[in-house]
Amino acid sequence: MRKEHRPSTAAPTAAPLNGYVLPEDAHLALVQTRDQLRLLARLTEPGHAADDGELSLSPLALAHCFDRLASELDGIVDAAQWPRGME
């Protein structure tokens, strides 16, 4: 005798969260920071030239960019939250 498979009537349970929760605005800031770092990497590649000639970034300009990106990352890290009930 063969049993018929019946779908479960129990409500599906949510998978437990593993790790931190990052709010949507912090995720957007993280994506933008990643893109800015990629741009800086490209601009500082040896042999990279802009359309109208060589582009040079002074050490002071680079320091300012990296400082701003570090501040942005500080805000993202501060926004990350440990889910309640996972303590």
N, CA, C and O atoms as a CHARMM CRD file, in Angstrom:
* protein
*
  348
    1    1 MET  N      0.82500  -1.16600   0.00000 PROA 1      0.00000
    2    1 MET  CA     0.00000   0.00000   0.00000 PROA 1      0.00000
    3    1 MET  C      0.88300   1.24800   0.00000 PROA 1      0.00000
    4    1 MET  O      1.83500   1.35200   0.77300 PROA 1      0.00000
    5    2 ARG  N      0.56600   2.13700  -0.83300 PROA 2      0.00000
    6    2 ARG  CA     1.36800   3.33800  -0.99800 PROA 2      0.00000
    7    2 ARG  C      0.71200   4.52100  -0.29800 PROA 2      0.00000
    8    2 ARG  O     -0.48700   4.75800  -0.44800 PROA 2      0.00000
    9    3 LYS  N      1.52200   5.27200   0.48000 PROA 3      0.00000
   10    3 LYS  CA     1.00400   6.44900   1.17500 PROA 3      0.00000
   11    3 LYS  C      1.06200   7.64400   0.25700 PROA 3      0.00000
   12    3 LYS  O      2.01800   7.82000  -0.49800 PROA 3      0.00000
   13    4 GLU  N      0.04300   8.45300   0.32600 PROA 4      0.00000
   14    4 GLU  CA    -0.00200   9.67400  -0.46400 PROA 4      0.00000
   15    4 GLU  C      0.73600  10.77900   0.27100 PROA 4      0.00000
   16    4 GLU  O      0.57300  10.94900   1.47900 PROA 4      0.00000
   17    5 HSD  N      1.54200  11.52500  -0.45700 PROA 5      0.00000
   18    5 HSD  CA     2.27800  12.64100   0.14700 PROA 5      0.00000
   19    5 HSD  C      1.34900  13.84100   0.25400 PROA 5      0.00000
   20    5 HSD  O      0.79200  14.29400  -0.74700 PROA 5      0.00000
   21    6 ARG  N      1.18400  14.34900   1.45500 PROA 6      0.00000
   22    6 ARG  CA     0.35000  15.52600   1.69100 PROA 6      0.00000
   23    6 ARG  C      1.23700  16.67800   2.13500 PROA 6      0.00000
   24    6 ARG  O      2.14600  16.49800   2.94600 PROA 6      0.00000
   25    7 PRO  N      0.97100  17.84600   1.60700 PROA 7      0.00000
   26    7 PRO  CA     1.75500  18.99900   2.06900 PROA 7      0.00000
   27    7 PRO  C      1.49000  19.26200   3.54200 PROA 7      0.00000
   28    7 PRO  O      0.38400  19.05800   4.04100 PROA 7      0.00000
   29    8 SER  N      2.51800  19.71300   4.21600 PROA 8      0.00000
   30    8 SER  CA     2.39600  20.02100   5.64200 PROA 8      0.00000
   31    8 SER  C      1.49000  21.22400   5.82700 PROA 8      0.00000
   32    8 SER  O      1.54800  22.18100   5.05500 PROA 8      0.00000
   33    9 THR  N      0.65800  21.17000   6.84800 PROA 9      0.00000
   34    9 THR  CA    -0.22700  22.29400   7.14100 PROA 9      0.00000
   35    9 THR  C      0.40100  23.24100   8.14700 PROA 9      0.00000
   36    9 THR  O     -0.14900  24.30700   8.42500 PROA 9      0.00000
   37   10 ALA  N      1.54900  22.86200   8.69700 PROA 10     0.00000
   38   10 ALA  CA     2.22700  23.72100   9.66700 PROA 10     0.00000
   39   10 ALA  C      2.84100  24.91700   8.94400 PROA 10     0.00000
   40   10 ALA  O      3.33400  24.79700   7.82200 PROA 10     0.00000
   41   11 ALA  N      2.80300  26.05300   9.59700 PROA 11     0.00000
   42   11 ALA  CA     3.38500  27.26500   9.02500 PROA 11     0.00000
   43   11 ALA  C      4.89800  27.11400   8.97100 PROA 11     0.00000
   44   11 ALA  O      5.49900  26.58100   9.90300 PROA 11     0.00000
   45   12 PRO  N      5.52800  27.58100   7.87600 PROA 12     0.00000
   46   12 PRO  CA     6.99600  27.48800   7.79700 PROA 12     0.00000
   47   12 PRO  C      7.63600  28.37500   8.85600 PROA 12     0.00000
   48   12 PRO  O      7.14000  29.45600   9.17400 PROA 12     0.00000
   49   13 THR  N      8.73200  27.89600   9.38300 PROA 13     0.00000
   50   13 THR  CA     9.44400  28.67100  10.40500 PROA 13     0.00000
   51   13 THR  C     10.57300  29.43700   9.73500 PROA 13     0.00000
   52   13 THR  O     11.17900  28.96700   8.77200 PROA 13     0.00000
   53   14 ALA  N     10.83700  30.60100  10.25100 PROA 14     0.00000
   54   14 ALA  CA    11.92700  31.41800   9.71300 PROA 14     0.00000
   55   14 ALA  C     13.26100  30.81900  10.12400 PROA 14     0.00000
   56   14 ALA  O     13.42300  30.33400  11.24300 PROA 14     0.00000
   57   15 ALA  N     14.19400  30.85800   9.21700 PROA 15     0.00000
   58   15 ALA  CA    15.53200  30.36400   9.52800 PROA 15     0.00000
   59   15 ALA  C     16.16700  31.29900  10.55300 PROA 15     0.00000
   60   15 ALA  O     16.00200  32.51700  10.47900 PROA 15     0.00000
   61   16 PRO  N     16.89300  30.72300  11.50700 PROA 16     0.00000
   62   16 PRO  CA    17.53800  31.58700  12.50500 PROA 16     0.00000
   63   16 PRO  C     18.59700  32.45900  11.83600 PROA 16     0.00000
   64   16 PRO  O     19.27200  32.03400  10.89800 PROA 16     0.00000
   65   17 LEU  N     18.72900  33.68500  12.33800 PROA 17     0.00000
   66   17 LEU  CA    19.72800  34.59800  11.80500 PROA 17     0.00000
   67   17 LEU  C     21.09200  34.24800  12.36800 PROA 17     0.00000
   68   17 LEU  O     21.23600  33.95300  13.55400 PROA 17     0.00000
   69   18 ASN  N     22.06500  34.28500  11.51900 PROA 18     0.00000
   70   18 ASN  CA    23.44900  34.05900  11.93400 PROA 18     0.00000
   71   18 ASN  C     24.23700  35.31700  11.64000 PROA 18     0.00000
   72   18 ASN  O     24.45400  35.65000  10.47500 PROA 18     0.00000
   73   19 GLY  N     24.66300  36.01200  12.65500 PROA 19     0.00000
   74   19 GLY  CA    25.48800  37.18800  12.42600 PROA 19     0.00000
   75   19 GLY  C     24.75400  38.48900  12.64900 PROA 19     0.00000
   76   19 GLY  O     23.70800  38.53600  13.29600 PROA 19     0.00000
   77   20 TYR  N     25.32700  39.54400  12.10000 PROA 20     0.00000
   78   20 TYR  CA    24.81800  40.89300  12.31100 PROA 20     0.00000
   79   20 TYR  C     23.75500  41.25700  11.28300 PROA 20     0.00000
   80   20 TYR  O     23.68500  40.67200  10.20200 PROA 20     0.00000
   81   21 VAL  N     22.93100  42.23700  11.64300 PROA 21     0.00000
   82   21 VAL  CA    21.93500  42.79100  10.73300 PROA 21     0.00000
   83   21 VAL  C     22.41600  44.18300  10.33900 PROA 21     0.00000
   84   21 VAL  O     22.80800  44.98200  11.18900 PROA 21     0.00000
   85   22 LEU  N     22.37900  44.45700   9.04400 PROA 22     0.00000
   86   22 LEU  CA    22.82400  45.74700   8.54400 PROA 22     0.00000
   87   22 LEU  C     21.61000  46.46600   7.96500 PROA 22     0.00000
   88   22 LEU  O     20.99900  45.97800   7.01400 PROA 22     0.00000
   89   23 PRO  N     21.25200  47.62400   8.52800 PROA 23     0.00000
   90   23 PRO  CA    20.11100  48.37000   7.99100 PROA 23     0.00000
   91   23 PRO  C     20.33600  48.73100   6.52100 PROA 23     0.00000
   92   23 PRO  O     21.47200  48.80100   6.05300 PROA 23     0.00000
   93   24 GLU  N     19.24000  48.95800   5.80800 PROA 24     0.00000
   94   24 GLU  CA    19.31300  49.20800   4.37400 PROA 24     0.00000
   95   24 GLU  C     20.16400  50.43100   4.02700 PROA 24     0.00000
   96   24 GLU  O     20.92900  50.39800   3.06300 PROA 24     0.00000
   97   25 ASP  N     20.03700  51.50400   4.80000 PROA 25     0.00000
   98   25 ASP  CA    20.82700  52.70000   4.49700 PROA 25     0.00000
   99   25 ASP  C     22.31500  52.45300   4.73100 PROA 25     0.00000
  100   25 ASP  O     23.15100  53.00500   4.01600 PROA 25     0.00000
  101   26 ALA  N     22.65200  51.63700   5.71700 PROA 26     0.00000
  102   26 ALA  CA    24.05400  51.30100   5.95800 PROA 26     0.00000
  103   26 ALA  C     24.58100  50.39400   4.84300 PROA 26     0.00000
  104   26 ALA  O     25.74500  50.49400   4.45600 PROA 26     0.00000
  105   27 HSD  N     23.72800  49.51700   4.33300 PROA 27     0.00000
  106   27 HSD  CA    24.13300  48.65800   3.21300 PROA 27     0.00000
  107   27 HSD  C     24.42100  49.51300   1.98000 PROA 27     0.00000
  108   27 HSD  O     25.39900  49.27600   1.27100 PROA 27     0.00000
  109   28 LEU  N     23.57400  50.49900   1.72800 PROA 28     0.00000
  110   28 LEU  CA    23.79700  51.40000   0.59600 PROA 28     0.00000
  111   28 LEU  C     25.11700  52.15400   0.77000 PROA 28     0.00000
  112   28 LEU  O     25.87900  52.30300  -0.18600 PROA 28     0.00000
  113   29 ALA  N     25.38600  52.62600   1.98100 PROA 29     0.00000
  114   29 ALA  CA    26.64700  53.32300   2.24900 PROA 29     0.00000
  115   29 ALA  C     27.83200  52.38700   2.03100 PROA 29     0.00000
  116   29 ALA  O     28.87700  52.81400   1.54000 PROA 29     0.00000
  117   30 LEU  N     27.67900  51.11900   2.39000 PROA 30     0.00000
  118   30 LEU  CA    28.75000  50.14100   2.19600 PROA 30     0.00000
  119   30 LEU  C     29.01400  49.91200   0.71000 PROA 30     0.00000
  120   30 LEU  O     30.16800  49.84900   0.28500 PROA 30     0.00000
  121   31 VAL  N     27.96000  49.78800  -0.07200 PROA 31     0.00000
  122   31 VAL  CA    28.11000  49.59800  -1.51900 PROA 31     0.00000
  123   31 VAL  C     28.78300  50.82500  -2.14200 PROA 31     0.00000
  124   31 VAL  O     29.66700  50.68400  -2.98700 PROA 31     0.00000
  125   32 GLN  N     28.37000  52.02000  -1.73000 PROA 32     0.00000
  126   32 GLN  CA    28.97200  53.24600  -2.26700 PROA 32     0.00000
  127   32 GLN  C     30.43900  53.35900  -1.86600 PROA 32     0.00000
  128   32 GLN  O     31.26600  53.79600  -2.66800 PROA 32     0.00000
  129   33 THR  N     30.76800  52.97500  -0.65200 PROA 33     0.00000
  130   33 THR  CA    32.16400  53.00600  -0.20100 PROA 33     0.00000
  131   33 THR  C     33.00600  52.04000  -1.01600 PROA 33     0.00000
  132   33 THR  O     34.12800  52.36300  -1.40500 PROA 33     0.00000
  133   34 ARG  N     32.46000  50.84600  -1.27700 PROA 34     0.00000
  134   34 ARG  CA    33.17300  49.87700  -2.12400 PROA 34     0.00000
  135   34 ARG  C     33.44300  50.47000  -3.49900 PROA 34     0.00000
  136   34 ARG  O     34.54700  50.34500  -4.02800 PROA 34     0.00000
  137   35 ASP  N     32.43300  51.11600  -4.08000 PROA 35     0.00000
  138   35 ASP  CA    32.59200  51.69700  -5.41100 PROA 35     0.00000
  139   35 ASP  C     33.62900  52.82900  -5.41100 PROA 35     0.00000
  140   35 ASP  O     34.40000  52.97000  -6.36000 PROA 35     0.00000
  141   36 GLN  N     33.64000  53.62500  -4.34700 PROA 36     0.00000
  142   36 GLN  CA    34.61800  54.71200  -4.25000 PROA 36     0.00000
  143   36 GLN  C     36.03500  54.15500  -4.11800 PROA 36     0.00000
  144   36 GLN  O     36.97200  54.70200  -4.69900 PROA 36     0.00000
  145   37 LEU  N     36.19400  53.07900  -3.36300 PROA 37     0.00000
  146   37 LEU  CA    37.51100  52.45500  -3.24500 PROA 37     0.00000
  147   37 LEU  C     37.97600  51.89200  -4.58300 PROA 37     0.00000
  148   37 LEU  O     39.15300  51.99300  -4.92800 PROA 37     0.00000
  149   38 ARG  N     37.05400  51.29900  -5.33300 PROA 38     0.00000
  150   38 ARG  CA    37.41900  50.78800  -6.66100 PROA 38     0.00000
  151   38 ARG  C     37.83800  51.92800  -7.59100 PROA 38     0.00000
  152   38 ARG  O     38.78000  51.78900  -8.37000 PROA 38     0.00000
  153   39 LEU  N     37.12800  53.05700  -7.50300 PROA 39     0.00000
  154   39 LEU  CA    37.49100  54.21600  -8.31200 PROA 39     0.00000
  155   39 LEU  C     38.87700  54.72900  -7.93700 PROA 39     0.00000
  156   39 LEU  O     39.69300  55.01900  -8.81200 PROA 39     0.00000
  157   40 LEU  N     39.14300  54.84000  -6.63800 PROA 40     0.00000
  158   40 LEU  CA    40.47100  55.28900  -6.20000 PROA 40     0.00000
  159   40 LEU  C     41.55700  54.32100  -6.66800 PROA 40     0.00000
  160   40 LEU  O     42.63500  54.74600  -7.08300 PROA 40     0.00000
  161   41 ALA  N     41.27400  53.02700  -6.60000 PROA 41     0.00000
  162   41 ALA  CA    42.24800  52.03600  -7.06500 PROA 41     0.00000
  163   41 ALA  C     42.52900  52.22800  -8.55300 PROA 41     0.00000
  164   41 ALA  O     43.67700  52.15800  -8.99300 PROA 41     0.00000
  165   42 ARG  N     41.47200  52.47000  -9.31700 PROA 42     0.00000
  166   42 ARG  CA    41.65000  52.66100 -10.74900 PROA 42     0.00000
  167   42 ARG  C     42.41900  53.94900 -11.04700 PROA 42     0.00000
  168   42 ARG  O     43.29300  53.97100 -11.91400 PROA 42     0.00000
  169   43 LEU  N     42.08800  55.01500 -10.32400 PROA 43     0.00000
  170   43 LEU  CA    42.75800  56.29400 -10.55600 PROA 43     0.00000
  171   43 LEU  C     44.23600  56.26100 -10.18300 PROA 43     0.00000
  172   43 LEU  O     45.03500  57.01500 -10.73800 PROA 43     0.00000
  173   44 THR  N     44.59500  55.40600  -9.26300 PROA 44     0.00000
  174   44 THR  CA    45.99000  55.35300  -8.82100 PROA 44     0.00000
  175   44 THR  C     46.78900  54.23700  -9.50000 PROA 44     0.00000
  176   44 THR  O     47.95700  54.02900  -9.17300 PROA 44     0.00000
  177   45 GLU  N     46.16800  53.51700 -10.44400 PROA 45     0.00000
  178   45 GLU  CA    46.89200  52.48500 -11.18200 PROA 45     0.00000
  179   45 GLU  C     48.00500  53.13400 -12.00100 PROA 45     0.00000
  180   45 GLU  O     47.81300  54.20500 -12.57600 PROA 45     0.00000
  181   46 PRO  N     49.16500  52.48700 -12.05200 PROA 46     0.00000
  182   46 PRO  CA    50.22600  53.01800 -12.91400 PROA 46     0.00000
  183   46 PRO  C     49.77200  52.99300 -14.37700 PROA 46     0.00000
  184   46 PRO  O     49.21600  52.00100 -14.84700 PROA 46     0.00000
  185   47 GLY  N     50.01200  54.07800 -15.07500 PROA 47     0.00000
  186   47 GLY  CA    49.66700  54.13200 -16.48900 PROA 47     0.00000
  187   47 GLY  C     48.23400  54.53100 -16.76800 PROA 47     0.00000
  188   47 GLY  O     47.83700  54.57900 -17.93200 PROA 47     0.00000
  189   48 HSD  N     47.43600  54.82100 -15.74000 PROA 48     0.00000
  190   48 HSD  CA    46.05800  55.24800 -15.96900 PROA 48     0.00000
  191   48 HSD  C     46.05800  56.69800 -16.42100 PROA 48     0.00000
  192   48 HSD  O     46.68900  57.55600 -15.80200 PROA 48     0.00000
  193   49 ALA  N     45.34600  56.96000 -17.50300 PROA 49     0.00000
  194   49 ALA  CA    45.28100  58.33200 -18.00700 PROA 49     0.00000
  195   49 ALA  C     43.82800  58.73700 -18.19000 PROA 49     0.00000
  196   49 ALA  O     43.00800  57.94100 -18.64700 PROA 49     0.00000
  197   50 ALA  N     43.51400  59.96200 -17.83600 PROA 50     0.00000
  198   50 ALA  CA    42.17700  60.50800 -18.07700 PROA 50     0.00000
  199   50 ALA  C     42.07800  60.89000 -19.55200 PROA 50     0.00000
  200   50 ALA  O     43.08500  60.89800 -20.26000 PROA 50     0.00000
  201   51 ASP  N     40.88600  61.20300 -20.01100 PROA 51     0.00000
  202   51 ASP  CA    40.68100  61.56100 -21.41600 PROA 51     0.00000
  203   51 ASP  C     41.52800  62.74800 -21.85400 PROA 51     0.00000
  204   51 ASP  O     42.00400  62.78400 -22.98800 PROA 51     0.00000
  205   52 ASP  N     41.72000  63.71200 -20.97100 PROA 52     0.00000
  206   52 ASP  CA    42.43800  64.92800 -21.34800 PROA 52     0.00000
  207   52 ASP  C     43.88700  64.94600 -20.85800 PROA 52     0.00000
  208   52 ASP  O     44.49000  66.01500 -20.76200 PROA 52     0.00000
  209   53 GLY  N     44.42900  63.82800 -20.56200 PROA 53     0.00000
  210   53 GLY  CA    45.81800  63.77100 -20.11700 PROA 53     0.00000
  211   53 GLY  C     45.96000  63.01600 -18.81000 PROA 53     0.00000
  212   53 GLY  O     45.01800  62.39100 -18.32300 PROA 53     0.00000
  213   54 GLU  N     47.13600  63.08900 -18.26600 PROA 54     0.00000
  214   54 GLU  CA    47.42000  62.39000 -17.01400 PROA 54     0.00000
  215   54 GLU  C     46.66500  63.01000 -15.84200 PROA 54     0.00000
  216   54 GLU  O     46.54700  64.23000 -15.73300 PROA 54     0.00000
  217   55 LEU  N     46.17600  62.17200 -15.00100 PROA 55     0.00000
  218   55 LEU  CA    45.49700  62.61700 -13.78800 PROA 55     0.00000
  219   55 LEU  C     46.40700  62.28100 -12.62100 PROA 55     0.00000
  220   55 LEU  O     46.79900  61.12800 -12.43800 PROA 55     0.00000
  221   56 SER  N     46.73600  63.27600 -11.84900 PROA 56     0.00000
  222   56 SER  CA    47.57800  63.00000 -10.68500 PROA 56     0.00000
  223   56 SER  C     46.81100  63.37400  -9.42500 PROA 56     0.00000
  224   56 SER  O     46.13500  64.40100  -9.36500 PROA 56     0.00000
  225   57 LEU  N     46.93000  62.53500  -8.45000 PROA 57     0.00000
  226   57 LEU  CA    46.31300  62.78400  -7.15000 PROA 57     0.00000
  227   57 LEU  C     47.43100  63.03100  -6.14900 PROA 57     0.00000
  228   57 LEU  O     48.34400  62.21900  -6.00000 PROA 57     0.00000
  229   58 SER  N     47.34300  64.14600  -5.47700 PROA 58     0.00000
  230   58 SER  CA    48.37400  64.46100  -4.49100 PROA 58     0.00000
  231   58 SER  C     48.20400  63.56100  -3.27000 PROA 58     0.00000
  232   58 SER  O     47.10600  63.07100  -3.00700 PROA 58     0.00000
  233   59 PRO  N     49.28300  63.34200  -2.52700 PROA 59     0.00000
  234   59 PRO  CA    49.17100  62.56800  -1.29300 PROA 59     0.00000
  235   59 PRO  C     48.13700  63.16600  -0.32800 PROA 59     0.00000
  236   59 PRO  O     47.44800  62.43000   0.37900 PROA 59     0.00000
  237   60 LEU  N     48.03100  64.49000  -0.30200 PROA 60     0.00000
  238   60 LEU  CA    47.05200  65.14300   0.56800 PROA 60     0.00000
  239   60 LEU  C     45.62100  64.80500   0.12900 PROA 60     0.00000
  240   60 LEU  O     44.75800  64.54900   0.96800 PROA 60     0.00000
  241   61 ALA  N     45.37200  64.80700  -1.19000 PROA 61     0.00000
  242   61 ALA  CA    44.04100  64.45900  -1.70400 PROA 61     0.00000
  243   61 ALA  C     43.70900  63.00200  -1.38800 PROA 61     0.00000
  244   61 ALA  O     42.58500  62.68900  -0.99300 PROA 61     0.00000
  245   62 LEU  N     44.68500  62.11300  -1.56200 PROA 62     0.00000
  246   62 LEU  CA    44.45900  60.70400  -1.23400 PROA 62     0.00000
  247   62 LEU  C     44.19500  60.52600   0.25900 PROA 62     0.00000
  248   62 LEU  O     43.31400  59.76000   0.64900 PROA 62     0.00000
  249   63 ALA  N     44.94700  61.22200   1.08000 PROA 63     0.00000
  250   63 ALA  CA    44.73800  61.13100   2.53300 PROA 63     0.00000
  251   63 ALA  C     43.32800  61.57800   2.89800 PROA 63     0.00000
  252   63 ALA  O     42.67000  60.95700   3.73300 PROA 63     0.00000
  253   64 HSD  N     42.86600  62.66000   2.27000 PROA 64     0.00000
  254   64 HSD  CA    41.50900  63.14500   2.52300 PROA 64     0.00000
  255   64 HSD  C     40.47100  62.09300   2.10600 PROA 64     0.00000
  256   64 HSD  O     39.51800  61.84200   2.84300 PROA 64     0.00000
  257   65 CYS  N     40.65000  61.48500   0.94300 PROA 65     0.00000
  258   65 CYS  CA    39.71400  60.45200   0.46600 PROA 65     0.00000
  259   65 CYS  C     39.68400  59.26300   1.41000 PROA 65     0.00000
  260   65 CYS  O     38.61100  58.77300   1.76400 PROA 65     0.00000
  261   66 PHE  N     40.85600  58.79800   1.81700 PROA 66     0.00000
  262   66 PHE  CA    40.90700  57.63800   2.70200 PROA 66     0.00000
  263   66 PHE  C     40.32800  57.95500   4.07500 PROA 66     0.00000
  264   66 PHE  O     39.67900  57.10500   4.68500 PROA 66     0.00000
  265   67 ASP  N     40.55600  59.15900   4.56100 PROA 67     0.00000
  266   67 ASP  CA    39.99800  59.56200   5.84800 PROA 67     0.00000
  267   67 ASP  C     38.47200  59.60100   5.78500 PROA 67     0.00000
  268   67 ASP  O     37.79300  59.14700   6.70600 PROA 67     0.00000
  269   68 ARG  N     37.93900  60.14600   4.69200 PROA 68     0.00000
  270   68 ARG  CA    36.48400  60.21200   4.51500 PROA 68     0.00000
  271   68 ARG  C     35.88400  58.81400   4.40800 PROA 68     0.00000
  272   68 ARG  O     34.83000  58.54400   4.98400 PROA 68     0.00000
  273   69 LEU  N     36.55000  57.92600   3.67300 PROA 69     0.00000
  274   69 LEU  CA    36.06000  56.55700   3.54300 PROA 69     0.00000
  275   69 LEU  C     36.12000  55.82000   4.88100 PROA 69     0.00000
  276   69 LEU  O     35.22900  55.03000   5.19400 PROA 69     0.00000
  277   70 ALA  N     37.15000  56.07000   5.66000 PROA 70     0.00000
  278   70 ALA  CA    37.25000  55.44900   6.98500 PROA 70     0.00000
  279   70 ALA  C     36.11400  55.92200   7.88800 PROA 70     0.00000
  280   70 ALA  O     35.54500  55.13000   8.63900 PROA 70     0.00000
  281   71 SER  N     35.78300  57.20800   7.81700 PROA 71     0.00000
  282   71 SER  CA    34.66200  57.73600   8.60500 PROA 71     0.00000
  283   71 SER  C     33.35400  57.09900   8.16900 PROA 71     0.00000
  284   71 SER  O     32.50500  56.77700   9.00100 PROA 71     0.00000
  285   72 GLU  N     33.19100  56.91800   6.86600 PROA 72     0.00000
  286   72 GLU  CA    31.99200  56.26800   6.33000 PROA 72     0.00000
  287   72 GLU  C     31.89400  54.82800   6.84700 PROA 72     0.00000
  288   72 GLU  O     30.81800  54.37400   7.23600 PROA 72     0.00000
  289   73 LEU  N     33.00400  54.12900   6.84800 PROA 73     0.00000
  290   73 LEU  CA    33.01600  52.75000   7.34600 PROA 73     0.00000
  291   73 LEU  C     32.73300  52.69400   8.84800 PROA 73     0.00000
  292   73 LEU  O     32.07800  51.76400   9.31800 PROA 73     0.00000
  293   74 ASP  N     33.21900  53.67900   9.60300 PROA 74     0.00000
  294   74 ASP  CA    32.89100  53.74700  11.03400 PROA 74     0.00000
  295   74 ASP  C     31.38100  53.81300  11.23600 PROA 74     0.00000
  296   74 ASP  O     30.83800  53.12800  12.10200 PROA 74     0.00000
  297   75 GLY  N     30.70600  54.63500  10.44000 PROA 75     0.00000
  298   75 GLY  CA    29.25400  54.75000  10.54500 PROA 75     0.00000
  299   75 GLY  C     28.54500  53.45200  10.19800 PROA 75     0.00000
  300   75 GLY  O     27.54400  53.10200  10.82200 PROA 75     0.00000
  301   76 ILE  N     29.05900  52.73800   9.20700 PROA 76     0.00000
  302   76 ILE  CA    28.46600  51.46100   8.79900 PROA 76     0.00000
  303   76 ILE  C     28.63700  50.42900   9.90400 PROA 76     0.00000
  304   76 ILE  O     27.69500  49.71100  10.24000 PROA 76     0.00000
  305   77 VAL  N     29.83200  50.35500  10.46600 PROA 77     0.00000
  306   77 VAL  CA    30.08500  49.40200  11.55800 PROA 77     0.00000
  307   77 VAL  C     29.19200  49.72200  12.75700 PROA 77     0.00000
  308   77 VAL  O     28.64700  48.81500  13.38600 PROA 77     0.00000
  309   78 ASP  N     29.04200  51.00600  13.07200 PROA 78     0.00000
  310   78 ASP  CA    28.18200  51.40000  14.18900 PROA 78     0.00000
  311   78 ASP  C     26.71900  51.04600  13.93300 PROA 78     0.00000
  312   78 ASP  O     25.97300  50.78800  14.87700 PROA 78     0.00000
  313   79 ALA  N     26.30200  51.02900  12.66600 PROA 79     0.00000
  314   79 ALA  CA    24.90700  50.72800  12.32500 PROA 79     0.00000
  315   79 ALA  C     24.60600  49.23200  12.38400 PROA 79     0.00000
  316   79 ALA  O     23.44600  48.84100  12.51700 PROA 79     0.00000
  317   80 ALA  N     25.63400  48.39400  12.28700 PROA 80     0.00000
  318   80 ALA  CA    25.41800  46.94500  12.33800 PROA 80     0.00000
  319   80 ALA  C     24.91100  46.56700  13.72400 PROA 80     0.00000
  320   80 ALA  O     25.41100  47.05000  14.74000 PROA 80     0.00000
  321   81 GLN  N     23.91100  45.69800  13.74200 PROA 81     0.00000
  322   81 GLN  CA    23.29200  45.30700  15.00800 PROA 81     0.00000
  323   81 GLN  C     23.27400  43.79600  15.14700 PROA 81     0.00000
  324   81 GLN  O     23.07300  43.06800  14.17400 PROA 81     0.00000
  325   82 TRP  N     23.48700  43.34100  16.36400 PROA 82     0.00000
  326   82 TRP  CA    23.34900  41.92000  16.66400 PROA 82     0.00000
  327   82 TRP  C     21.86200  41.65600  16.86000 PROA 82     0.00000
  328   82 TRP  O     21.22600  42.35100  17.65200 PROA 82     0.00000
  329   83 PRO  N     21.28400  40.67400  16.16700 PROA 83     0.00000
  330   83 PRO  CA    19.84400  40.43400  16.29300 PROA 83     0.00000
  331   83 PRO  C     19.44400  40.09100  17.72600 PROA 83     0.00000
  332   83 PRO  O     20.16600  39.39200  18.43700 PROA 83     0.00000
  333   84 ARG  N     18.29300  40.58900  18.13100 PROA 84     0.00000
  334   84 ARG  CA    17.78500  40.26300  19.46200 PROA 84     0.00000
  335   84 ARG  C     17.54300  38.76600  19.56200 PROA 84     0.00000
  336   84 ARG  O     17.13200  38.12100  18.59800 PROA 84     0.00000
  337   85 GLY  N     17.80200  38.23200  20.73500 PROA 85     0.00000
  338   85 GLY  CA    17.60700  36.80200  20.96000 PROA 85     0.00000
  339   85 GLY  C     18.80500  35.96100  20.58100 PROA 85     0.00000
  340   85 GLY  O     18.77600  34.74300  20.75500 PROA 85     0.00000
  341   86 MET  N     19.86500  36.57700  20.06500 PROA 86     0.00000
  342   86 MET  CA    21.06000  35.81900  19.68500 PROA 86     0.00000
  343   86 MET  C     22.19800  36.11200  20.64300 PROA 86     0.00000
  344   86 MET  O     23.35700  35.83500  20.33500 PROA 86     0.00000
  345   87 GLU  N     21.88300  36.66400  21.78700 PROA 87     0.00000
  346   87 GLU  CA    22.92000  37.04900  22.74000 PROA 87     0.00000
  347   87 GLU  C     23.38600  35.87500  23.53800 PROA 87     0.00000
  348   87 GLU  O     24.26100  36.01700  24.39200 PROA 87     0.00000
